[in-house]
């Protein structure tokens, strides 16, 4: 796989747009060369280039050009939506495991989502339903396991000043936390913070910032630098979450 990232091409984005209109196995089989020879290696090259950019900035995130990509095939087993393919390509870059491998869903990550641009993307919708909102990058903690979620909550409750510095740093970089899939009631063990300044942060189940990307940026060989700069700006959030999870 060529690891030189030159930008996604018009053919790459056209394939995704056409797949949205022709989301069936026969069409994909007839056109899959555009994915195998174009999109997939381009995403792999972006992962490799991003890993180098993160290393240059001292950000402890990296990815494998193949293993860090998500499959294009959708899991339709438990979904009413039986369309067989996603109409975007995506990948995560995470901290390297002790054995040198990468876990795509390890807590604390950079996420890259490539699809044709949509008019007026809504940043608040990116993580609740990323499909159809155009390309974007994200960084932070997309957590599913309750012990992980509560570990971050406990760290916020134990160090409100430290969490305040994270929020201030993000704001200074022009970033704001996405909605975060909050729970409706104060989570168990944190009831004493109901009505307090920390309530919104403690009700979250995800702590993520995102950056919409333009078509021009997606096509540019400068995309790895742009994403790495964004993720470096989110470093205080990553460091806070990693400290909470590593010490739980």
N, C-alpha and C positions, 0 to 999 in steps of 0.2 A: 504494500500500500504506500503510495506517495505521501510523504508527511509534510510537503510544502503547501501551505494554505494560500490559495490565490483568490479566494472569494467564491461564494456560490454563484453559479451562472444562471442566465435566463432560462436555459434548458432545465436546470435543477428545479427552479421555482415553478416553471410551466408544468413539469411532471406532477408536482404536488397539487397545483390548481386543477389539472386534468383528472387526477385521481379523486379529487373531491366530487367531480361531476360523473365519474365512472368507477365508483367504488365496488368493483366486483372482480372475482378471481380471473375471469377470462381476459378482461382488459389489462389487468396487472401482468398476467403471463405474457401478453403480447408486447408490453412496453417496459418490462422490468429491467432491461439493459440500461435505461436511463437512471434507474436507482442503483443497480449494481456497479455501473461504471462511472457514475457521476455523483449522486447525492451521498451515497454511503462512504466512498473514499474521501469526499470533500469534508464530511463531518469528522471522519477519522483524522484528517490533516488538521482540522480546527482544534480537536482535542489535544493533539501533539503540540501544536503551536501555543495553545493556552497553557499547557503544562510548563513549557519553557518560560512563558511570560510570568506565570505565578512564581516560579523558582527565582526569577530575576528580582521579584518584589518581596521575596521572603514569605510568600503566602503558602502554607503547607497543604496545597491542593494539587492533585494531578489526576490524570486519567489514562486509560489504555485505549488506543485508537479503535480497537474493536470491542472490547468487553464493556466499555463505558457507554456505549450506544444502547438506547432502548430499541426493542424490536418494532418493526413497522406493523406487524400483525397485531390485531386487537384480540384480547381475550373476551370472547363473546359468550362463554359458558353460562354466565349468570346475568347477562344483560339482555334487555329487550331490543337493544340496538344491535343488529346482527351484521352491520357493515364489517367486512373482514379486515380493513386496513385503517390505520391512522392516516391523517392527511397532513402530518407534520413529522419532522425528524427531531430527535432530542437526545441529550446526553447529560450525565452528571460527572463532575470532577470532585473527588473526595480525598480525605486523608488516606495515605497508604496504610494497609494493615501490617501487623508485625511480620507476616510471611511474604510481604512485598506485593500482595494482590490488591485489587480495588473492589470495594463493595459499592455498587451504584446507589444504594439507599442508606449508606452510612450517615449518621447524624452530622450535620454541618457540611454544606455542599455548595458548589456553584452549578447552576442548571442552565442549559442552553436549549432554546426552543426555536426551530426554524420552520416557518411556513410563509406563504405569500402574505404580504402586508394587507391589513384590513383598514378601512377608513375609520379614523377616530378611535383607536383601541382604548378600552377602559382599563387602566392599571388595576383597579379594584377587582376586576373579574379574572385576572390572569391565572390565579391559583385555584379559584373555585371551579373554573371551567376554562382551561387554557385554549381549547379548540376554537379556532375561528377568530382569534384576537390579534393575529399577526405575530411576528417574531419578537422575542424578548430574551433577556438574561435575568437570572435571579440568584440570590445568595441568602443563606440562612439555614433555618431548621424546619424541615417539613416532617413532623413527627407523627407516628402512628401508635407507638407503644406508650401506655399510660405511665410506666416508671420513668421514661425519658421526659415526658411532658411535665410530670410533677417535679423532676429534678431541676428543670429550668425554672419552674414556678418557685420552688424553694430557694433557689439562688437569688431570684428577684426580691422575694420577701426578706431574705437575710441581708441583702446589700442594696437597699433602695437607692442609695447615693451612686453606687456603681452602675446600676441600671439607668439611672438618670443621665449619667455621663454617656452611656451608649446612645440613648435617644438624642442627646444634644449633639453628639458627634455625627450621627446619621443626618440630623437636620442641617448641620453645617455643610454637609456634603450634598445637600439637595435631595436626600432620600427620606422616605417615610415608610413605616412598616405597613405591609398589606393587611387587610382586615383580619386574617389569622384564624378563620373558622372558630369564633369564640363560642363557649358554652353559655347557656342562658342564665344559669345559677352559679353562684360562687362555688368553685370546686371544693370538695371535701378536704378539710385540713387548713383551708385558707379563708374560712368564714369571717374571721376577725378583721379582714381587710375590706369587707363589703362597704361600699360608700366612700372608700378612701382613694387616694391618688393612684394606688397600684392596682385597683380593681380591673381596669381594662387590660393591663398587661397580664394579670393572673388568670383572666378568663380565656386567654388565647390558648390554642393548641398548636399553633405554628407561629414562628417568628421569622418573617421573610421580607426582604426588600427586592424590588424588581426594577428593571430598566427596559422600556420598550425599545426596539431596534427599528431603524428605517430600512427600506429596500436598498438604499444606497449603501448603508453600513453593512448589510448582509452580503452584498456583492463585492465589498472592498477587502483587499488583502490586509487592511489595517484592523479588521474585526477582532482578532485576538487581543490586540493592545487595548481597544475600546472596552472589551469585556473585562480584561484583567484590571484596568483602571477602576472600573465600577466595583468589582469584587474587592479590590484593595480598600476602597472607601467604606466597604461594609465590614472590614476586619474587626472593629470593636465588637460588633454583634457576634461574629463567629468566635472570637476569643472568649467572650462572656459565656456563650453556650457550651463551648468545649470545656471550659473550666468547671461548669456546673455538672456536665455529664461525666467527665473524667473523675470527678471527686465523689460521685454518688455512691 
